[in-house]
Each structure stands twice: as structure tokens, then as C-alpha cells.
Amino acid sequence: MHALLRELYPICRSITGEGVRQTLRILTEHLPPGLTIHEVPSGSRVLDWTVPPEWNIHEAYVRDAAGRRIIDFRRHNLHVVGYSTPVQGWVSRAELEAHLHSLPEQPELIPYRTSYYSPAWGFCLAHSQREQLRDAAYEVCIDSSLDPNGSLTYGQWVLPGQTAEEVLLSCHICHPSLANDNLSGVVVAVALAHWLARQPRRFTYRLLFVPATVGAIAWLHEHRHAVLPQIRHGLVLSLLGGAGAFTYKSSRQGSAEVDRAVALALRDAGAAHELRNFSPYGYDERQFCSPGFNLPVGCLTRTPFGEFPEYHTSADNCDLVQPGQLTAALGLLRNVCRVLEHNHRYQNLSPYGEPQLGRRGLYKHVGGGLDGYQWQMALLWVLNQSDGQHSLLDVAEHSGLPFALLRRAARQLAAVDLLAAAEKSDFTA
């Protein structure tokens, strides 16, 4: 995962442009077959938004009187304000200062700034470098284009399951050289896709790689009739490579099955974590959870946006992202998928009194001790709660027992004809 992150990191991405296409072409090489790339023409009306002109940049610099490039886009693509309009010529230092962005409180870092919907140009630089500007005038160049005949680009990868019901996983791909935000989410999603492709699946899985906000809105606009009615669960993935503990922000529904599944997977993993209520600010969960759609989509991160010092600065680089944190995030997401896939309801076929488990080889042979206690409790909890109304997720929440253990107990009880699936399904894995 970290190797893919390093490959993607140098690309200058924005909400439109060749950087997004280049990123998606690379993802095509790393994903299992099936990634499709979609273009939404600039000027298209998508819900209440309009797709902006396509922005591309070729060169940008600030040069001093001696001809030295004191700010150079080729050294770091955060040096240019995203969506900067073209500019070429000499300006006074005072005029240049009005177009500069720096962080006095983090004087060695370059900030990330954009101006998508208000035409402007600008440069970002370390504040320590800004304080060294002494010349009376500087040459500025931003060789960019804003094409009204361009388009917004997004990708989606669909893995069919045994049913048309879907799990939606979304990552934003519009940031330039920022590693945790959100190349970490992208590379974890790619690794999860490979794992999912090897598993038996009840659900169909749809992975989105979209520019934030307007990209998600464009996707919702184009799929609101055909796809959205099939979505049963969803997650936005971001900020998964930093040092912090997991943070899960629930869907607008608050107690959707995916909200409960993530909370349970975190509990069972024994991982440090924080559960937060939904807020209409953040990543694209706020689009999926807008009241007209109200999809069951939460957001999984580690330390949330704006709460770690490297956020939206040049310090959000490949060294910030820890391979072990990516691996742990992948493991957690696998377990979330297992809960969603196997959260069945069962019917106890011998509901009058406890059935005799010992003669079926499911109970300890010598009574009185506590050996095998957790396994015994798993069997008893599943039998007691299998009334056709309670799911295994319900049982796990009530009992405090691991979901994987309860699932194993249900399979063992079904194997000796004490349990049957309460809902019709061809999915038995």
C-alpha cells in the first residue's frame, strides 16, 4: 500500500484535470479489473451545482531580480493555489504579498490553498521564506488553463455480489501532494478491493474515486435513480495512515447497520477509537447523507481533518503515513465487511427449553468449571436470541461477545439442525 501511495504522491491533482485522470490510470493498473472512468462535461448542471471549467497547470514560479526562482511549482505542487488563473509579468512586492499564503505558526511548512469557485491566483510558501522577500518587484508566472469545454473526471469500480444490494465505499482524489489526506484512503480501498474479490459476497461493492464535494454531487446526480435505491451500507474513507486512533463519524441516520457494524468491529478489535455523531461538515458523507438522499454512509478516519498539525500542509507527506496504520485500517475494514455480510437472523428450531448440546458434541463433558465458558455463552446467546427477529449483530451488542465467535456458534448450531436462517438467502458462506 505504501508503495502505491508513494507512486501517487507527486501528482498535481485538483477537482478536475489531467492529474485526476493520471491518478485513475494508475489505479486501473493496481485494482482488479473493472475500474471505469467517467467524464462529466464542464457546465453540466449536477443537482444544485455546476461543473466548473477544467483546470490544468503546466508551470508556475516567482522569480527575483537576479533571475532565481524563489518559488517553483516544480519543487512542490502545493506552491500554487489550486485553480489559480493564468498570470505573467512583474509585480511589486506589495502586490505579490496580497497573493501569498503562509503559516506564521508553522513557519517551515507550505500550506495547501484553493480557489475553485472565485477566480484568483496565488502562491503558497513557508513563512520563513516569505520573511526573506526583499526585492522591490518580482516576476510571477502561472501557466494554467481553465477550459469551459473540459470535464470533471471520476472513477468507479463495481464488484458484483450474489444480490444487487450494494455497499458503497468512497474516497476523494482531488488533493495534490498530500499523503494522509487522502492517498491513505485510496490505497486502503485498493487493497480492500483485492481482498473482496477473493471472498464469497452477498453484497455488490461499489468503490468511488471522486473529487470531493462536486465530484460526489455529480456522481449522486448521475446515479440517483438507478443505483441509490440499492445502497444498503456505505463508508467514506480518509486519513487512515496517520498516528492517531480510529475515529468513526456515524451516518445521518445515527444507528444504521453500518454505524453499528463499525462500532462492533472497533470494539472486537480492542482498538483505541472514538465514535462521533453525524455532523453536516466534513468529507463526502455530508453529500450522501443530505436529507433528500439520507443514505446510510458514515466516515472512517484516524485523527479527523483539522485536528493534526500536518493537515493541509507540506508536512502531510509520505513519511507521515505509517504502513502499519494502513494495514490496521485494512484489517478493520475487512472485519466491518464480514459483519455486514454475515449479519443474518436465525430461528431456533428447538425453542422450548435449552436443547441438550452435550449429546450433539457442542458442550463440555464435565460440568462445574469455567473452561470453554465463552464458547458456551456464544452457543447459549445465539440459541436464546434466535427468534427470527434478532440478528447476529444484535446478539453481539447485547452479549458483548465477538461477532466472529457468534457467527461460528451459529454455523455449528445450524450444522446439528438446531438453527435455520430466518430470511431467504442463497448466501451461505
N, C-alpha and C positions, 0 to 999 in steps of 0.2 A: 504493500500500500504506500509506503513512504517513497519508494522509487517512482511510482506514478505521480505522487504529489510533487516531487522534485522536477519531473518532466513538464508538468503543467504550470509550475510556479512562474516561469519567466514571461508567460504570455500576457499581453496587454488586453484584458477583456473589458467590456462595458455592457450596457443593456442591449446594444446592437453592435454589429460589425464583424470584421474578419476574425478578431480574437475569439469570439464565441464559436464561430464555425471551425476554427483551428482546434479549439478545445474539444468540440464534438467529434471531429475526425479522429483525434487521438483516442477518445473514449470508445469509438467504434472498434478500434484495434484491441482494446482491453476488455470490453464487455463480451459476454456470449452473444452470438448473432441475434439481431433483431432491433438494434437502435435505428430509429427513423428520425430524420432531420426535417423540420418544418419551418417554412418561411411565411411570415405574416407581413404583407406589404406596409410600408410606411404610409401614414394617412388613414389606415383602416380604423374604423370605429370598433372598439372592443369594450363592451359594457359601457361604462361612463368615461372611458379613456380613449385617447387617440394614439396610435403607434407613432413614435417620433421619427424624424429623419434618421437614416443610418449614419452613425459616426465612425469614422476611421481616422487614424493618425499615423503619419509617416516619419515625422521628425519634429523635434522641439528643443529649444535651448535658449539660454540667456548668455550673452557674450559681453565681456567688459571691453574697455577701451583698448586694451592690449591684445584683443582677439581671443582671449581664453574663455572657454565655455565654463562658466561658474555653476550653471545648472544645465544638466544634459539628460534628456529623456532616455538616451541610450544606456545611461548608467543605472537608472531606476525609473520604472514607468509610473511610480507614484509622484514623480516630479511635476506632472502635468495634471491640472484639474480635469477630471473626466468630462467629456463633451465640450471641451474648450472650442470656441470658434477660431477660425484662422486669424493670425496676426503676423505682420512682418514689418520691422522698422526699428528706429531708435526712439527711446522714450526717456524722459527724465527719471532720476531716481525716485522722486516723489510719486510720479505716475506709476512706476513699477511697483512701489510699495503697496499701492492700492490693489494690486493684483497678486500679491504674495500671501501665502498661508504658512504659518509655522506654529510651533508649540513651545511657548516660553517655559512651561512647567516640565517639558521633556525636550530639552534643547538639542539633543543629538539625534532626534528621530524626525523622519519625514511624515507628515500627516497625509491621510487619504481624503480627498475632497472631490465633489462632483457638482455639476450644474446642468442636470439633464433637461430641465424644462424652462430655464431662464437663460437666454443667450448671454454668454460671458466667456472670458478667457482668464487663465491664471496659472500660476506655478506654485508648487509646494516645495519646501526646503527645510533643512534643520535650522532651528532658531540661532544656533551658534554661528552658522554660515551667514544667516541674514544680517547678524550684527556686524559682520565684516564688510558689508557693502559700503564703499566709499566714493565710487566714481560719480560724476555728475549725471552721466547718461549711460544707458545700456542698450545693446541691440537685442531685440526679442524676436523669436521665430516660433510659431506653432503652425506646422504644415498639416492641417487637418481638413476633413471634409464632412459636410452634413448633407446627405443625399436624400431628397424628398422622394426619389424613386427607388430607395433601398428597401430594407425589410428588417424585421426582428426575427431572430433565429432561436429555436428551442429544439430540444431532443426528447424523445420518449422511447422507452424500452418496455415492451409488454411480454410477459411470460404467462402463457395460458395455464389455467388450472383445470380441475375437474368440473368447476362451476364457473359461471360468468361473474359471480360476485368478486369484488376487487379489493385489494389492499393497495393504497396509494402511498408512494414514498417520493418526496420532493426535495431537491437540492437547488440552491441558486448558484449560477455560474457567471455572474456579471462583474465580479471583482477582479481587478488586475493582480499584481503580485502581493496577495495576502494569502497566507497558507492555512491558518486555522479557520479563517472566515473567507471562503468556505470550501477550500480544496479538501479539508479534512472530511467534511460531509460527503463530498463527491467520491473520494477514494473508498470510503467505508461502504457507500452504496454500491460501488462497482464490485467490491469483494462480496457483499451480501448477495448480489445478483448471481455470482458464480455458485455460491452455496445453495441458493434457492433452486437453481437449475438442476441440481443433483437430487433434490428432495421430491418425494411424492407431495402433491399440493391439492388441497381443496380449493383454495382461492387462486384467482388470477392476480398477478402482481404487475403494477404499472410504476415504473421509475421515471420521474420527470427531472430534466436538467434544464432549468429555465432562468432567464434573467429575473431578478427579484421584482416584485410588485407588478409592473406592466406585463412581464412575461407570464406570470401566474394568471393575471387577469385575461390575457389573450388566450391562454390555454382553457380557462374556465368558459370564456365566451364561445370557443370553438367546440367544446365538448359538453356543454351544459345539458344537451338533450340526450345524446347517445351514451355517454359514459357516466356522468354523475349519478344517475339513479342506481348504478351498480356498485358504487363505492360503499363499503361497509366499515372500513378502518383506514386510517391514514396517519402518516408522520412526516413532519418536516425535519430534516437532518442538517445540523450545522454545528460548528465549534466543538468538534469531537476529539481534537488532538491535543488540547492544552492540558495543563497540570491539574486543573480543578476537578471536583467531584461532579457526578452527573446532576443535571437539572432537567426536570420534566415539567413543561407547561401544558396543562390539560387543554382539551378542546373546549369550545364554547359550551358544549353540552355538559361538560363537567364530570359526568360519570359514564361516559361512553365506554364500550367494551375495551377499546384501545387504551383509554386512560387507565382502566383497572388492570389491563394486561401489562402495561409498562410498570405500574406501581408494584405489581406482584413480582415481575421479573427482577426489579431492583431489590425488593425485599429478599427474594430467594437467593440472589447473588451475594447478599451481605455487603453490597457496595455502599459506600457513603453517597448520599444523594439528597436532593431537595425536591419536593413536589410543590409546584406553584399553580395557583388558579389562573384561568384564562385572562388575558388582557388583550385589548384590540390594538396593541402596538408590538412590533417585533418583526418576525420574518413572515413568510407567505402563509402561515397558519391563519393570519388575520384575513386573508382573501378567501381561503377555503371555508373559514368559519364566519364569513359575513352572513347576516341574518337571512338573506334570500336563499343561500345555499345551506348553511349550517351543517357542514359536513363534519363527521367525527374525526377530526385531524388535530393532533397535538404536535408539540415541538420538543425534540430531544436534543439537548446540548450538554456541554460541560459548563464551565463558568459562562453565564449569559453575556450577550453583547453589551458593551459599555462598562463591564464590571471587572475587566482585567486591563492592566496598564498598556499592554501591547495592542489593544483593539484599534483598528483603523490607523495603524502606523507601520512604518517600515520594520518595526520590531516583530510584527506578525510574519515571520519568515519560516523557512523550513526547519530551522533549529528549534523554534518554539513548539513545533508539533512532535510529540513523542510517540515512536512506533508502538510502545506498549499500551498507550492510551487508545490508539486506533484499534489495536487488537481487542482490548477490553470492550470497546464500543461495538465492534462486530459481534463479539460473543453475546453481549446483552441483546442486540437486535435479533440474533438467532433465537434466543430464548423467548423474546416477545412474539416472534413468528410462530414458535412452537405452541405457545399458549393460545394464540388466535386460531391456529389450525386445528387444535385438539380440544377446544373448549366445547365439548359435547354435553348434552343432557342424557341421563340414563334412567332406566326403570328397573327397580329392584324386583326380581321375579320370585322372591321368597320374602315378602314384606311383613309377614306375621311372626314377630319374634326374630331374634337373630338366627340365621341359618348356622348349622354346625360346620364350621370352617375346618376343624381338625381332620375330619374324615375326607375332606377334599384336598388335603395337603397344604392348606393355606394358613395354619395356625401352629403355634409352638406346641410341642408334645408334652412338656412338663409345666404345669401351672404354678403360679405363686411368685415368679420372678418378674423382672422388668426387661429381660433380654428380648430384643426384637420389638420393643414397645412401639417405636414409631411406625414400623410396618403394620403392626396390629391395629394401631389407631387409624392408619390410612385405609385399611380394609373396612373398619367399622364406620368411619366417617362417610366413605363412598356409599356403603350399603344404606346407611341411615338417611342420607340426603338424596338418594336416587329415587325420587318420586315423580320423575318426568318434568319437574318444574325447575330444579336446581341444576346449574351447570357445574363442571369441574372447577371453573373459576370461582363460582360461589363457594364451593366446598373449600377451596384453598384459602379464600379470605376468611371464612368462618373458623376453620380448624387451625390456621397458622402453619399447616404442613406444606412442604414444597409441592408445586404443581407437578413436577416430573414424577414424584413418588405417588401422588394420587392418580396420575394417568396410568402408571404401571399397575397400581392396585385395580383400577377399573378394567384393564385388559385381562388381568388374572381372574377377576370375578366373572367377566364375560366368558372366559375360556372354560369355566366349570358351570356355565349356564345359570349363574345367579344374577346376571345383569344383561340387559339388552339396551341398545340405543333407543332413545325416546323419539328421535326425529329420523325421518327417512334420509338416508345418505348412502352414496356408493363409496364414500371415502372412509377407508378403514385403517390406513397406515398409522 
